[in-house]
Amino acid sequence: MLIRIRSKDGNFRFELQPTDDVSVLTAKILETASNADPASIQVSNQPRGGETLLKTLKGRNLQQLGLKHGDLVFVSYKSLDVDVPAAQTPVNGDAVTAPAAVTQPDQPKRVWETVKEDAVDEYWRARDGKIPRGRDARMCRHSANGMCDYCMPLEPYDAQYQTSHGIKHMSYHAYIHKLQPGAATATSPLPPLTPLSYTVKSPCPSGNHPPWPAGICTACQPSAITLQPQTYRMVDHVEFADHKMVNEFLQAWRGSGSQRFGWLIGHYEPYEEVPMGVKAVIEAIQEPPQESEVDGLSLHLPWEDEPRVRALAATCSKSLTIVGQIFTDLTPDPEDRSLSLYKRHPQSFFFSGLETIFAGALQQRHPTVSRSSSSGSYGSRFVTCVISGDKDKSIAVQAYQASEQACAMVEADMIEASVDPGQVRVKEEDQSIGRYVPDVFYRYKNQYGIEVKSSAKPCFPVEYLIVNLTHGFPKAENPMFRTLTFPIENRISLQMQSPDTLFSSLRQANALSVVDSRQGRASEHAEQRKILVRMLSDWHLLVFIDSMGILSPEDVQAITRAATADNLDDPQVLDDVVNRDGWRNLMAITAESAPAPSRSTATPAGGAFDDDIPADILNAIADDNGAGPSSGGGSGGGRARICPHCTFVNEHGGSDCEVCGLPLG
């Protein structure tokens, strides 16, 4: 096969075999290079970016590298300070292998080979993702065991299948398969993805001038940007495990009229409705400290409790993490306040420029680990959900992500929000702060239906920077957290979290009398354990217990694992919890914090409470009251009588005290 080589020495063509070792390619490159250091030779499938040291590919043949007939390989290298020894120079046209590329000890693994991907990525890498099709009764002419073009499986990126099934964006793993078939497998030598970057390279790769802003050249400056809608998405679907969590989140807006923000706690799973799809499953909403207003809100970032909440989420039976954000944008209809205004529609905007920039900044902080990227990470699965009014003026959820181009422009500090929420403004270049803004263009169809290219300065539509996602609820809800009764954090004006609230909940669940399954085998003990573990299966309660500092991290992890177990009816689910010293200490504090019983209920009739009052005091009180005006007569002609239990003077003729209700005689 013919392999083309392009380096600073020129363009070259070599006749090679697919089974040739990479050392043969190294020798061919050394033939054309002038005074090259074999250990510094780098190859890439693109002119800039994605370079890989050729010495790290030793032991593999050209076919394993994914090279085909006619492929163009870009080569770069460093020159030696001294001449190459004659032993490494080709003699009589015979290629001599470079010793440095063959005899060197094993090099460390490349970046993308050392990263640990999410479980959903491991799931799809183990599958080809092909879409099965049944036998076509009209077109197939073969036997049941045969296959033809009309019934063979489709690729996961098949455009006709996506159009017929209403899929607007292909999935992330389908996009990888489209770029380079077979690149999604673990044996792929060169990753097909390179993260976008619109910043000036510093220092310059050429080394011919000082770093920006003192100097700039074509080697370090970013190229012109042409905005275009993203054809794939990192997450295809957002699924709320329980509809109650969304309703409880809305209670803050219903109770105060102010907007609300929360972090989405969940995990990622395969989404079979889209070929090789990924969905974000939301298990809880954590509300950080915020200043809510009727028309917006303010957050304090970085979030102080984020490390603690992340650590707690990771200890659940299925490891959780922060997968996105959710906020409300609700305005009651002035004519009917039970309805919400329809503000986000095609004639206004779906996702404002300010929200897009904020989402892009958060996505930059939450990159997705990927073995298909030369940097070990690509894009982000951080999602954004907006609760607003729909066309029926009811409350609905919408899910979005900022595109990769949006994230790169946010990283380069190139864009900002404009007065029009449907527009994004391109910033001016400012060398004093090191901001370089290349030319930005976008394509659209004019009034004649012709696609034209226009400058994006000063503003352009925000639709070029967003990717919309689907959302919904499962058909059979099975949330990880079964209870949602504990007060929600940071709702000072509506509800408060306090130790007394926790202790009261534990007493109501009879936590003081719960023992492990070996000691309490009776049915009433088993029922008590079920009630307690379901009460503990509340995300907000677990976060509050962790914040109190009473229990050690190991004790909190044990409670979290038990509260998020798949089967809460298991009699042994609480055994590891109730046998811990930290739990016993918590139960002791719960018992000590119990309110004192009231006198009316604690002392029965004829009790000994009156023994605490000396007899002479009772007689003196009786004498004083007997001499008073009330002794002359009372209700029904009776005299005033002192209650021996509460010392209240009763002037009626009844037999019971008016205050405590206990007998007077």
Sequence and secondary structure as in RCSB ss.txt:
>XXXX:A:sequence
MLIRIRSKDGNFRFELQPTDDVSVLTAKILETASNADPASIQVSNQPRGGETLLKTLKGRNLQQLGLKHGDLVFV
SYKSLDVDVPAAQTPVNGDAVTAPAAVTQPDQPKRVWETVKEDAVDEYWRARDGKIPRGRDARMCRHSANGMCDY
CMPLEPYDAQYQTSHGIKHMSYHAYIHKLQPGAATATSPLPPLTPLSYTVKSPCPSGNHPPWPAGICTACQPSAI
TLQPQTYRMVDHVEFADHKMVNEFLQAWRGSGSQRFGWLIGHYEPYEEVPMGVKAVIEAIQEPPQESEVDGLSLH
LPWEDEPRVRALAATCSKSLTIVGQIFTDLTPDPEDRSLSLYKRHPQSFFFSGLETIFAGALQQRHPTVSRSSSS
GSYGSRFVTCVISGDKDKSIAVQAYQASEQACAMVEADMIEASVDPGQVRVKEEDQSIGRYVPDVFYRYKNQYGI
EVKSSAKPCFPVEYLIVNLTHGFPKAENPMFRTLTFPIENRISLQMQSPDTLFSSLRQANALSVVDSRQGRASEH
AEQRKILVRMLSDWHLLVFIDSMGILSPEDVQAITRAATADNLDDPQVLDDVVNRDGWRNLMAITAESAPAPSRS
TATPAGGAFDDDIPADILNAIADDNGAGPSSGGGSGGGRARICPHCTFVNEHGGSDCEVCGLPLG
>XXXX:A:secstr
 EEEEEETTEEEEEE  TT BHHHHHHHHHHHSSSB GGG EEESSSSS  EEGGGGTT BTTTTT  TT EEEE
E  B SS   GGGS BTTB    HHHHHS      HHHH    HHHHHHHTS   B     TTT  S TT   TT
TS B TT HHHHHHTT  SEEHHHHHHHHSTTTTSTT SS SB     S  SS TT SS STTS   TTTS   E
EE   SEES  EEEES HHHHHHHHHHHHHHSS  EEEEEEEEEEETTSTTEEEEEEEEEE   EEE SS EEE 
SS TTHHHHHHHHHTSSS  EEEEEEEEE  B SS TTSB    STTS SS HHHHHHHHHHHHHSEEE TTBTT
SEEEE  EEEEEEE TTSSEEEEEEEE HHHHHHHHTT EEE SSTTEEEE   BGGGTB    EEEEEE TTS 
EEEEE  SEEEGGGGEEEEEEE  SS   S     S  TT TTT    HHHHHHHHHHTTGGG   TTT  SHHH
HHHHHHHHHHH  HHHHHHHHHH SS HHHHHHHHHHHT S TT TTTTHHHHTSHHHHHHHHHHHHTS    HH
HHS TT SGGGGS HHHHHHHHHHHHHSGGGG  GGG   EE TTT  EE SSSSB TTT  B  
